[in-house]
């Protein structure tokens, strides 16, 4: 039996905070007591905040480690370990690796290789002593992609595939509804001519008209019976939300319009908003601000999307804005846990996993001081 006592901390419980101590025994939370511990060997947290480990339902961070610069592909397993280390250092103890299944970018076929390598690497590394965080697969299924079904079929029954999102990044809809913004972004990032961009738009929109419906129906049939949660992505209209709800999709991920998010909530769906959107003060794509979703009661969780440290910072921004510490922290802990069906984590309560994060605040910023996964220090 192994025991650790974390003493003299501001413990963030689901409904309140408590100045107290937490006893960890054999990887689980054994007890929570008020006040500092008088037991020998207790670790003094010096009044720092002690919160549950963060749960990230959607991060594309692995892609950034695989391709740290355009054309400079990193060895995949080394990239995965770098990604894992960054997540753990940011206080994320449970990671849903959002890997792109199918590709709409003419100039980025490497994403398919990243998906396939990512599945292989996670399979090989899981259970080893090398990973600091728990990792699951989040299959980002591009509905208008020619190769999506063929790519997803071999991994749909993977034991770590716990989430699938139905995506459509066709220019003219969802995140890229503003074609002028899409053209400007493509022109600046790739130096592509406007004529080439317009040709690409025409092809992608034609593919969407041909493939989205059949691929969507086939994917929904394929995932039926598998233990994973389903999410829609970049919901723009009330009609899209209603179509998704009717198909049994429970989560609306990163809705781009407030009306779509409100309709999702009215139908009993849960909503994921972007933590970077909170930190930056708005959407980088010109869509709805996550703060507006929260103000309307139309967001249940935050995800890092592309910056893992954004989760902790966003949770404290939300808490400081008037929501309070327990509710702000729940957006990156208990909320995501419930959405993913993870009943063993996400809260500080007896019997749950000792996935914990010690946080120190200074000058309005929050920084991880120590991270534990199942009672073991990982960062």
N, C-alpha and C positions, 0 to 999 in steps of 0.2 A: 504494500500500500504506500503510495506517495501522496504527500500533502504539501500544499503551498498556501500561505495566508497573505492576502493583500490587504494591508491595514491603512487606516487613516486616509481614505479616499472619499470623494463625492461620487457615490454609486448611482448610476442612472438606471432606475427601474422603469417599468413600462408606464406607470402612472404617476411617478413622483421621483424625487432624488432623496438620497439618504447619506448622511455623513456616517460612514461605517466601514466594515471590513467584509471580505469575501473569502470563504474557505473553499479551496479546490482540493478534491480528493480523486485520485485515479482518473484524471481528465474531465471530471464533471464538477459542476458547482454543487457543493455539499451543504453550505449554510451561508446566510447573510445576516450579519449582526450590526446593531447600532453602535457607533463609537469605535475608537481604535482598539485593536486587539492587544491584550496583555500577554499573549503567549510568546515564548521564546522562538526566535527564528522568523517572526512575521516581517514581511517586507513593507517598509514604510513608504507609502505613496505620496507623502508630503502634501496632502490635500488636493492632489491632481484628480481629474475626472476619470472614473472607471466606467466604461460603457461596453456593450456587446461588440464583438468583432463585426466589421462591416460585411454586408452581403451585396455583391454587385451582380445584377441580373443581366447586364449587357455591357461588355467592354470589347472594343476593337484593338486594344493595346498591343496584342500579339503582332498584328500586322506592322506596327511601327517598329517593333524590334527585329522583325524579319527583313524589313526594308528601311534601315535607318537613313539611307539616302537613295535617291532615284538611281536604279541600276546597280546598287551595292547590296546584294542579297547576303544575309548573314546565315551561317549554318543553323538549321532549323531547331535542333535540340538546344543549342546554346541560346538561341533567341527565346525559346520557351522558358528556360531558367531565368533569363534576364527579366522577362515579363512577370514571372511568378515572384521574383524578388521585389520588383517595383510595387506589385500589388500588396504584398505583405508589409513592406515598408510604409505604405499608405494606410495601413490598418485594415486592409481587406483580407478576411480570413476565408471567405467563400467566394469563388470566382466562377461566373458563367462565361466561358470563352465564346464570344460571338463570332463564328467563322462563316464567311460568305460562301453559300452553296449556289453556284451559278454566277455568271458575271455579265454585266451590261456595259462595262467599260472597254471600249475598243483597244485602249492603250495600256491595259492592266491585266493581262491574262495570268500574271503571276499570282493573283488571288486564288485561283483554283489550286495551284500548287501549295499555297499557304494553308488552305483548308485541308487538303489531303495529308500534308506533313503534320499539321496541328493535331489531327485525329491520331495519327501514328505516334507522335511524341507523347501526347497525353496518355495514351494506352500504355506506352512503355514506362513512363515516369510515375504513374499512379501506383501507390503502394511502396515506392522507393523512399529513401530517407532524404531525397533531394528537394522535394517540393515543400514549400513553407505553407502554402494555402491549399484548401480543398478546391478542386477544379471539376466543373461539369461542362458539358457541351451545350451550347445554344446555337442551333442550326438556323442561320439567316437565309431563308429560301427565297431567291429572286424569282417570282412567278413568271415574268416574261422572258426568262433566260432559256435558250434552247436546251442547254445541258443540265438544267436543275434536277429533273427527276432522275436521270441516270446517275448523277453524283450523290444524291441524298439516299437513294435506295440501299446501298451497302451499309450505311451507318445509322439507319433509322432505328434499329434494334440494339444499338450500342448501349451497354449498361450505364454509361455516363451521359447519354443524350437525354436531358431532362427538360429541354425547352426548345420550341421551334417557333419562329416568327415568319409570317407571310409578308414578304416585302415587294415593293414595286418602286424602283428608283428611275422609272422612265421620265425623261424630261417632259414637263407639262402637267404632271400630277404630283400630289403629295409634297415631299420636301422640295422638289424642283418644279413646283407649279409655275413659278415666275421664270419664263423662258429668257427674258432679258438678263436676269441675274445669272442663269445657267450659262448663257453664251459668254458673258463677261468672265465668269469663273474659268471656263474651259479655255478661253483665249489667253488669259493671264497665266494660268498654271501650265498649260502645254504649248503655248505659242501657236495654237491651231488657228487656221484661217476661218473666218465666219462662214465661208461657203462649205468648208469641210464640216464645221460644226452643224450647220443646217442639214447637210446630208446625213450626218449621224442621227440627228433628231428624227428625221423622216423614217429612217430604218428602224430605230428603236420604237417609235410610235406604231409602226406597222407590225412589228413583232408583238407588241403588247396586245393589239387588237386580235391577233391570231392565236397567241399562246396563253395569255393570262387566265382566261376562263377554264380551258381544258387542264392546264397545269394546276390550277387551284383545286379543282375537283379531284384530280388524281392524288395530289398531296394530302388532302383531307382524308381520302380513303386510305392512304398509305399509313398515316399516323394513328388511325383509329385502333384502339386496343393496346397502344404503347403507353407506358407511364410517363408522359411528358405533358407539360402545360403548353397551350397554344396562345400566341400573341399576334395581333395585327400590328402594323407598323406605319407610322406617318399618316394616320387617319385624317382625312381632310373634310369629309362631308358626313352629315347625319346618315345619309343612305348607305355609305360604306360601313359605318359602325353597325347599322341595323343588319346589313348582310353578314357581317362577321359574327355578330351575336347569334343570329339564326343558325350559323354553322357550328355553334358550340365554342367559339373562341372567347376566352375569359378575360384576356388582358388587351388593353389598348396601349401600345408602346409608342411614346413620343408623338402624340397627336399634334398636328400642325395648326389646328384651329380650335378655339375655345369651344365653339358649338359642338364639335365632334367629341371633345372630352366630356362635356356636360351630358351629352346623349349617352355616352358609354356608362357614365356613373348612374344615370337614370335607369339604365337597363340592368344594373347590378354588376357591370364589369369593373375591374380595377384598372388604374391608369399609372403608367410609368412616365416620369418627366426626366429631363436631362439635367444632371448636376452642373455641367459646364455652363448651361443656360443660366442657372442661378448665379454662379460665380462671375460670369461676364456681364450680367445684367440684361441678358436678352439672347435671342436666337442668332447664331451666326448666319442662318439662311433666311432671315427675315420673317420667320414664322412666330407663332404665339410665344410670349414670354412664360417661362415656367412659373415665375412669381404670380402671374395672373391665373394660372391653373390652380395654384395653391390657395390664392385668395378666394377663388370660387368654390373651394372644396372639391376640386376635380383632379386631384393627384394623390396617389397612395404610396408611391415609392419614387426614389431617385436612382438613376443608374449613371455610371461614369461615362458611358459612350466612348470617349476617346482620351480621357484624362483621369486615371485612377485617383490621384489625390483630390480631385474636385469633390468627391463624395463627402469627406470629412468637412472640408471647408463649407460646402453648400449646406450641410446639416446644421452647422453653427450659425451661418447667415440666417437661415430660416428660423432657428430657435431664437436668435437675438431680435428678429423682426417682430416678435410678439407671440409666436406659437409656443414658446417655452422649450426647455431642454428635453424633457421626455418625448414630446411630440416631434421635435426636430430630429432627434436621434432615431426615432422609430422609422423615419422615412428611409433610412439606410440600413436598418437592422430588422426589427420585427415585421415591418411592412413587406419587404422583399421575401422574408422567410415564409410568411403566410401565402404569398402569391405563388411561390415555387413549391409549396407543400412540404417545407422543411420544418418539421415539428420539434426537432431536437436542438434548435439554435435560434439566435436572433433576440433573445432576452436574457437578462440576468435573473435566473430563478433556479431553485434547487432541482437537481435532476437533469438539467440541460447541460450541453457541452460547455466546457470552460473555454470558449472562444471569446477573448477579452482584449480590450484596447485601453491602455492608459494614455490620457491626453493632457497636455499642459497648455494653458492659454497665456498669451502675452500680447498686449497691444491689439487686442481684437482678433488675433490669429490663433488657430488651434493646431498643435503639432503632436504627432504620435511620439510617445516616449518609450513604450514597450508594447509588444503584441504577443499574445498567447493563443495557440490553437490546441484545443483539447488539453489545456493545462501546461503545455510545453512552450517555452519562450522561442519565438521564431523571428523576432525582429526587435 
